[in-house]
Amino acid sequence: MGNRLFQEARKAVHLAKNAEPAEQNAAISTAKNALSSAYANTTITEKEQLRAFQDELNSIESK
């Protein structure tokens, strides 16, 4: 998929998942912003994937 905002959101979630504990809150915040930006400009299929990325972030935050 060629949507730049979608790709940035996917990358931000990946970075948040793999961030060091001291950096994880900032990485999660960045990922949430990226997801929000991407959501308004995506296809239905991409929206479903963005929701899955949001679920991943939620699971990181609950740890």
C-alpha positions in Angstrom: 0.0 0.0 0.0 1.4 3.3 -1.0 -0.2 5.6 1.6 2.6 7.5 3.2 0.7 8.3 6.4 -0.3 4.6 6.7 3.3 3.5 6.3 4.4 6.0 8.9 1.8 4.8 11.4 2.8 1.2 10.9 6.5 2.1 11.5 5.6 4.2 14.6 3.7 1.3 16.1 6.6 -1.1 15.4 9.0 1.4 17.0 6.8 1.7 20.1 6.6 -2.1 20.4 10.3 -2.4 20.4 11.2 0.8 22.4 13.3 0.7 25.5 11.1 1.1 28.7 12.4 4.6 29.3 11.4 5.7 25.8 8.2 3.7 25.4 5.7 6.4 26.6 7.1 8.9 24.1 7.1 6.2 21.3 3.4 5.3 22.1 2.4 9.0 22.0 4.1 9.4 18.6 2.4 6.2 17.3 -1.0 7.4 18.5 -0.5 10.7 16.6 0.6 8.8 13.5 -2.4 6.5 13.7 -4.8 9.5 14.1 -3.3 11.3 11.1 -3.4 8.2 8.9 -6.9 7.2 9.8 -8.6 10.1 8.0 -6.8 9.4 4.8 -7.0 5.7 4.4 -9.1 3.0 2.6 -11.4 0.7 4.5 -8.8 -2.1 4.4 -6.1 0.2 5.8 -8.5 1.4 8.5 -9.0 -2.2 9.6 -5.2 -2.6 9.8 -4.9 0.7 11.7 -7.4 -0.6 14.2 -5.2 -3.6 14.7 -2.2 -1.4 15.2 -4.2 0.6 17.8 -5.0 -2.7 19.6 -1.3 -3.5 19.7 -0.6 -0.1 21.3 -3.4 -0.6 23.8 -1.8 -3.9 24.8 1.6 -2.3 25.2 0.1 0.5 27.4 -1.7 -2.0 29.7 1.6 -3.7 30.6 
